[in-house]
Amino acid sequence: LYLKLAIGAWNGRSLEHDHGNGEEDAHAEEEHDHEEEHAEEGHEDAHPADHEALIEWDGAVFTGRAFLDLPVTDAGTVQLGYSLAGDEGSWNLLQNVDLVVRHQAPNSRQNIKWHTELFFTRDKERDTSPFGLFSYLTYAPDKSWEFGGEYDFTELLADDTQDLWAGSAFVTRYLTHTTYLRAGYKYTDYSEEESESEQLA
């Protein structure tokens, strides 16, 4: 059993350079089991409108993070997390709830992992409260191969009556722990706009 609580305070202007999310350390507690690669896979192709729709923090930003790692069997763990960021001026708010369920056979690199995160935002200046999530499932039969799929959905921060969603599938061949080849397919659907699909490599 592992439990961690953390609080912090930041200058709102400095957080704007980090896309205003205050979540850089949200998953530092988890093992380095290719987490970064999946995060990039699911969110590197953000819609152009999103780049103009970041939270404009007002004054100091206060952050909090609670994280629980709970072993449920000899081969399985459940990780629960909650993160919060809010400013002192306009009471803009960003909340994140995350769940990771992992099963890894003893003395084996074979593993299955399900990772889901929910995001809740309140932007007082735009008077919007968008919601978003992403969820992915991966299976690794050994240390060299990994197969997975991901679903993403978000309401737009600038206009929470509009949304986008995306689905993707990918296969990864690890050459070393930090070097890999990846191929995949991603389909994205924007509300009030044409959908698009792309091959990822």
C-alpha positions as CSV (number, residue, x, y, z in Angstrom):
1,L,0.0,0.0,0.0
2,Y,1.4,3.4,-1.0
3,L,-0.3,6.7,-0.3
4,K,1.0,10.2,-1.2
5,L,-0.4,13.6,-0.6
6,A,1.1,16.8,-2.1
7,I,0.2,20.5,-2.2
8,G,1.8,23.4,-4.0
9,A,1.5,27.0,-5.1
10,W,2.6,28.5,-8.4
11,N,2.8,31.8,-10.2
12,G,-0.1,31.7,-12.7
13,R,2.0,33.2,-15.5
14,S,4.6,30.5,-15.3
15,L,1.9,27.8,-15.5
16,E,0.7,29.3,-18.8
17,H,3.8,27.9,-20.4
18,D,2.8,24.4,-19.2
19,H,-0.5,24.6,-21.0
20,G,-2.1,25.8,-17.8
21,N,-2.7,22.3,-16.4
22,G,-0.5,22.1,-13.3
23,E,-0.3,18.4,-13.8
24,E,3.3,17.8,-14.8
25,D,4.0,15.5,-11.8
26,A,0.6,13.9,-11.8
27,H,2.0,10.4,-12.6
28,A,5.5,10.6,-11.2
29,E,4.5,7.9,-8.7
30,E,3.9,5.3,-11.3
31,E,6.6,3.0,-12.7
32,H,8.4,4.0,-15.8
33,D,6.7,1.5,-18.0
34,H,6.4,3.4,-21.2
35,E,3.8,5.9,-19.7
36,E,5.3,8.9,-21.6
37,E,5.0,7.2,-25.0
38,H,1.3,6.6,-24.5
39,A,0.6,10.1,-23.4
40,E,2.2,11.5,-26.5
41,E,0.4,9.0,-28.7
42,G,-3.0,10.1,-27.6
43,H,-2.6,13.8,-27.4
44,E,0.1,15.0,-29.8
45,D,-2.4,15.9,-32.5
46,A,-4.5,18.4,-30.7
47,H,-7.0,20.4,-32.8
48,P,-5.7,23.9,-33.7
49,A,-8.5,25.6,-31.9
50,D,-7.3,24.1,-28.6
51,H,-4.1,26.1,-28.8
52,E,-6.1,29.3,-28.3
53,A,-8.2,27.8,-25.6
54,L,-5.9,27.5,-22.6
55,I,-6.9,28.5,-19.1
56,E,-5.7,32.0,-18.3
57,W,-4.8,31.7,-14.6
58,D,-5.5,34.7,-12.5
59,G,-2.8,35.3,-9.8
60,A,-1.3,32.4,-7.8
61,V,-2.3,28.9,-8.6
62,F,-2.7,26.3,-5.8
63,T,-2.4,22.6,-6.6
64,G,-3.0,19.4,-4.8
65,R,-2.5,15.7,-5.6
66,A,-3.6,12.5,-3.8
67,F,-2.3,9.2,-5.0
68,L,-3.0,5.6,-3.8
69,D,-1.3,2.5,-5.0
70,L,-3.1,-0.6,-3.8
71,P,-2.0,-4.2,-4.5
72,V,-5.1,-6.4,-4.9
73,T,-3.4,-9.7,-5.8
74,D,0.1,-11.0,-6.2
75,A,0.0,-10.0,-9.8
76,G,-2.5,-7.0,-9.8
77,T,-2.5,-3.4,-8.6
78,V,-5.0,-0.6,-8.7
79,Q,-3.8,3.0,-8.7
80,L,-6.2,5.9,-7.9
81,G,-5.3,9.5,-8.1
82,Y,-7.0,12.9,-7.8
83,S,-5.4,16.3,-8.8
84,L,-6.7,19.8,-8.3
85,A,-5.5,23.2,-9.5
86,G,-7.3,26.5,-8.9
87,D,-6.3,30.2,-8.9
88,E,-6.8,32.9,-6.3
89,G,-8.3,35.5,-8.5
90,S,-11.1,34.2,-10.8
91,W,-11.5,30.8,-9.2
92,N,-10.7,29.0,-12.4
93,L,-10.5,25.3,-11.6
94,L,-9.1,22.2,-13.1
95,Q,-9.7,18.7,-11.6
96,N,-8.4,15.3,-12.7
97,V,-9.4,11.8,-11.6
98,D,-7.2,8.9,-12.8
99,L,-7.4,5.1,-12.5
100,V,-4.8,2.6,-13.5
101,V,-5.5,-1.2,-13.3
102,R,-2.5,-3.4,-14.0
103,H,-1.9,-7.1,-14.1
104,Q,1.6,-8.6,-14.6
105,A,2.3,-12.2,-14.2
106,P,5.0,-13.0,-11.6
107,N,8.5,-13.4,-13.0
108,S,7.3,-12.3,-16.4
109,R,7.2,-9.2,-18.6
110,Q,3.7,-10.1,-19.8
111,N,1.2,-7.5,-18.6
112,I,-2.1,-5.9,-19.3
113,K,-2.9,-2.3,-18.3
114,W,-6.0,-0.2,-18.4
115,H,-5.5,3.6,-17.8
116,T,-8.4,6.1,-17.6
117,E,-8.4,9.8,-16.7
118,L,-11.3,12.2,-16.4
119,F,-10.9,16.0,-16.5
120,F,-13.3,18.6,-15.2
121,T,-12.6,22.3,-15.8
122,R,-14.3,25.6,-14.9
123,D,-13.2,28.7,-16.8
124,K,-14.8,31.8,-15.2
125,E,-13.8,34.2,-17.9
126,R,-15.3,32.2,-20.7
127,D,-18.1,30.9,-18.5
128,T,-17.5,27.3,-19.6
129,S,-17.2,24.0,-17.7
130,P,-15.9,21.5,-20.2
131,F,-15.4,17.8,-19.5
132,G,-12.9,15.4,-21.0
133,L,-11.5,11.9,-20.7
134,F,-9.1,9.5,-22.3
135,S,-8.8,5.7,-21.8
136,Y,-6.4,3.2,-23.2
137,L,-5.8,-0.5,-22.9
138,T,-2.4,-2.1,-23.6
139,Y,-1.2,-5.7,-23.7
140,A,2.5,-6.6,-23.7
141,P,3.3,-10.3,-24.3
142,D,6.9,-9.7,-23.6
143,K,9.4,-6.9,-23.2
144,S,9.7,-6.3,-26.9
145,W,6.1,-6.0,-28.1
146,E,3.1,-4.0,-27.0
147,F,-0.4,-3.7,-28.5
148,G,-3.0,-1.1,-27.6
149,G,-6.0,1.1,-28.3
150,E,-7.1,4.4,-27.0
151,Y,-10.3,6.6,-26.9
152,D,-10.2,10.4,-26.3
153,F,-13.1,12.8,-25.8
154,T,-13.2,16.4,-24.8
155,E,-15.5,19.4,-24.8
156,L,-13.7,22.5,-26.0
157,L,-12.6,25.0,-23.4
158,A,-13.6,28.0,-25.5
159,D,-17.0,26.6,-26.3
160,D,-18.2,23.6,-24.2
161,T,-21.1,23.0,-26.6
162,Q,-18.6,21.7,-29.1
163,D,-16.5,18.6,-28.7
164,L,-14.1,16.2,-30.4
165,W,-13.4,12.6,-30.0
166,A,-10.7,10.3,-31.3
167,G,-10.0,6.5,-31.4
168,S,-6.7,5.0,-32.1
169,A,-4.9,1.6,-32.3
170,F,-1.2,1.1,-32.2
171,V,1.6,-1.6,-32.1
172,T,5.0,-0.9,-30.6
173,R,8.3,-2.7,-31.0
174,Y,10.8,-1.8,-28.4
175,L,14.4,-2.0,-29.4
176,T,15.7,-0.8,-26.1
177,H,14.0,0.7,-23.0
178,T,14.0,4.1,-24.5
179,T,14.1,3.3,-28.3
180,Y,11.1,2.0,-30.1
181,L,9.2,1.8,-33.4
182,R,5.5,2.4,-33.5
183,A,2.8,2.1,-36.1
184,G,-0.8,3.1,-35.6
185,Y,-4.1,4.4,-36.9
186,K,-6.1,7.3,-35.5
187,Y,-9.6,8.6,-36.4
188,T,-10.7,12.0,-35.1
189,D,-14.1,13.6,-35.3
190,Y,-14.7,17.3,-34.6
191,S,-18.2,18.6,-34.0
192,E,-19.4,20.9,-36.7
193,E,-16.3,20.0,-38.8
194,E,-15.2,17.2,-41.1
195,S,-13.7,14.1,-39.5
196,E,-10.2,12.9,-40.4
197,S,-8.1,9.8,-40.1
198,E,-4.4,9.3,-40.2
199,Q,-1.7,6.7,-40.0
200,L,0.8,7.1,-37.2
201,A,4.4,6.0,-37.4
